[in-house]
Every structure is written in structure tokens, then in C-alpha cells.
Amino acid sequence: MLKHLCVSLVIATGIAAPSIFQPTPVFAQQMPGMPGFEHIVLSEKIAKQAIDATLFIRKNYKDNEIASADPSNMVGVMKSRGIYNKILGDLRAFGFNSPEEWSKAAMSTAIAVGFLENGDGQDMMAQMRELQKDKSMSAEMKAQMLATMQAIMPPENNMAVVKKILKDRAYSSKVKKLFEG
């Protein structure tokens, strides 16, 4: 149902949010079950920098296991392969102060893209309503699942930023490449 969203989460959580956005977390909401990830408030500039940086990293570091790394361990892979500082230098050229910062921006972008491509989260909202009605589940389990689902939902600002970016043909094409590869 939210297959693309799940892919977005995996892509995004890569290094605590691997790939695409903003260095200034004006909004930071920790996701239960996803330690190290928090949505950040995106600007158009940061989102575009994250998209460009992600494509650059995928192209130039494909032989270093970065593209296939578990997103939650991307920074770990960079460090273990001895390329953290080299990638740091590359990411600075895109306006990021660290791979971790880039990761959070990328994750926030990817999640917003996933939600937009799945009806602005309407599927998840419907699932949340159904979950609230479910009598077969403990209140504690329900509360935990609802909290996780709510934490996953991107801030409205991020949705608006990504909507605008997706109207730009060049960036729409780049975003498509991110989800293909």
C-alpha cells in the first residue's frame, strides 16, 4: 500500500536520513523505532542540494558499498571504507557540513516524496483510523504504532517544498532517478 513510502523510509533513514536536505533542523521530531532520524524543515535550496548530492554520491562512490548500504548504517560504511572524510569534502561542495547532515536532509526529502506519491499520506491516515478502531490489539501496542505512524508523516512545509520541486522538470527527473537506483 505505502510501498513507495517504505522505500522512501529505507532510502531516507540511510545514515539517519541519507541523502537530501537541510542542515538546520528547525523542526526535529524523533521517530520511534528509528533512532537517529528526525524530520528537518526543508527549504527548496536544501532539498535540491540534497538531491544533487545524493546523485553525486551514488555515481561517484558506487564501488564503495555506499549505494547498497543499509541506510541506517551509511555513515558507518563511509567510516569503515575509509572514505568518510573524502565524502565530507564532496558534501561540503553541496552545502552540507557533514554526511550526517546530508543524510537527514535526504531522508526528509525522500519521505515527503513518498507521501506525495501515495496521496499525501491519505492511505496512512486511513490506516491510523482503522488502527484506532481495532479491538484486537492492546492499547499500549496501538499507542506505540500510532505514535510511529504520526512521527513518520512529514511536516506540511516539507510536502509543499517537494511539491514545488516536483513541478521543476529537471528536479522531477532527478527525483525519479533517486527512486530507480
C-alpha positions in Angstrom: 0.0 0.0 0.0 2.6 2.5 1.0 5.3 0.6 -0.8 7.0 3.7 -2.1 6.8 5.3 1.4 8.6 2.3 2.8 11.2 2.6 0.1 11.5 6.3 1.0 12.0 5.4 4.6 14.7 3.0 3.8 16.4 5.4 1.5 16.0 8.3 3.9 17.0 6.5 7.0 20.2 5.6 5.4 22.6 7.3 7.6 20.0 8.5 9.9 18.5 10.1 6.8 20.8 9.7 3.9 20.6 12.0 1.1 18.8 15.1 0.6 18.1 18.1 2.8 18.6 20.7 5.3 21.3 21.4 7.7 19.2 23.4 10.1 16.6 21.3 11.9 14.1 23.9 12.7 11.6 21.1 13.3 13.0 18.0 14.8 10.8 15.1 15.7 12.4 11.8 16.6 10.8 8.8 15.1 10.0 6.0 17.5 11.7 2.8 16.2 14.1 4.9 14.0 16.7 6.2 16.4 18.8 8.9 14.9 16.2 10.1 12.4 14.3 13.3 12.8 12.4 15.3 10.2 14.0 18.6 9.4 12.3 21.6 7.9 13.3 21.7 4.3 13.8 24.7 2.1 13.8 24.4 -1.7 17.5 25.2 -1.8 18.4 22.5 0.8 16.1 19.9 -0.9 17.7 20.5 -4.2 21.2 20.3 -2.7 20.3 17.0 -1.1 19.0 15.6 -4.3 22.1 16.7 -6.2 24.5 15.5 -3.5 22.8 12.1 -3.4 23.0 11.6 -7.1 26.7 12.6 -7.0 27.5 10.2 -4.2 25.7 7.3 -5.9 27.5 7.9 -9.1 31.0 8.5 -7.7 31.0 6.0 -4.8 29.1 3.1 -6.2 32.2 0.8 -5.8 32.4 1.5 -2.1 29.2 -0.2 -1.0 27.5 3.2 -0.3 24.7 2.7 -2.8 23.8 -0.7 -1.4 24.4 0.1 2.3 21.6 -0.2 4.8 20.6 3.4 5.1 20.7 3.3 8.9 24.4 2.4 8.6 25.5 4.5 5.6 27.8 6.7 7.7 29.2 3.6 9.3 30.0 2.2 5.9 31.7 5.5 4.9 33.9 5.3 8.0 34.7 1.6 7.7 35.6 2.1 4.0 37.9 5.0 4.9 36.0 7.4 2.7 34.1 9.5 5.3 36.5 12.5 5.0 36.6 12.3 1.2 32.7 12.3 1.1 32.7 15.0 3.7 34.7 17.2 1.3 32.4 16.4 -1.6 29.3 17.1 0.5 30.7 20.5 1.6 30.7 21.5 -2.1 26.9 20.9 -2.0 26.5 23.0 1.2 26.4 20.3 3.9 28.6 20.3 6.9 28.7 16.6 7.4 27.4 13.3 6.0 25.0 13.1 8.9 23.5 16.5 8.0 23.2 15.4 4.4 21.6 12.2 5.4 18.9 13.9 7.5 18.1 16.2 4.6 17.9 13.4 2.2 15.7 11.3 4.5 13.3 14.2 5.0 13.1 14.8 1.3 12.6 11.1 0.4 9.8 10.7 3.0 8.0 13.8 1.6 8.3 12.4 -1.9 6.9 9.1 -0.8 4.0 10.7 0.9 3.2 12.8 -2.2 3.4 9.8 -4.4 0.9 8.0 -2.1 -1.8 10.6 -1.9 -0.3 13.0 0.6 -0.5 10.3 3.3 -4.2 9.7 2.9 -3.5 5.9 2.9 -1.7 6.2 6.2 -4.4 8.4 7.7 -7.0 5.7 6.8 -4.8 3.1 8.3 -4.5 5.1 11.5 -8.3 5.5 11.7 -8.7 1.7 11.3 -6.0 1.1 13.9 -7.8 3.3 16.4 -10.9 1.1 15.9 -9.1 -2.2 16.2 -10.2 -4.0 19.3 -7.9 -7.0 18.9 -4.8 -5.0 19.8 -3.7 -3.8 23.2 -4.0 -0.1 24.0 -0.2 0.1 24.5 0.6 -1.5 21.2 -1.9 0.7 19.4 -0.4 3.8 21.0 3.1 2.8 20.0 2.0 2.1 16.4 0.1 5.3 16.1 3.0 7.3 17.5 5.3 5.8 15.0 2.9 6.5 12.1 2.4 10.1 13.2 6.2 10.6 13.5 6.7 9.3 10.0 4.4 11.9 8.5 6.4 14.8 7.1 5.8 18.4 8.1 3.4 20.2 5.8 6.3 22.6 4.9 8.3 19.7 3.5 5.4 18.5 1.5 5.0 22.0 0.0 8.7 22.2 -0.8 8.8 18.9 -2.5 5.6 19.6 -4.5 7.3 22.7 -5.8 10.4 20.8 -6.7 8.5 18.1 -8.5 7.0 20.7 -10.8 10.5 21.6 -12.0 11.2 19.2 -14.8 14.9 18.9 -14.2 14.4 18.0 -10.5 11.4 15.8 -11.1 13.7 13.8 -13.4 16.4 13.7 -10.7 14.0 12.5 -8.0 12.8 9.7 -10.4 16.5 8.7 -10.7 16.8 8.6 -6.9 14.0 6.1 -6.6 15.1 4.0 -9.5 18.6 3.4 -8.3 
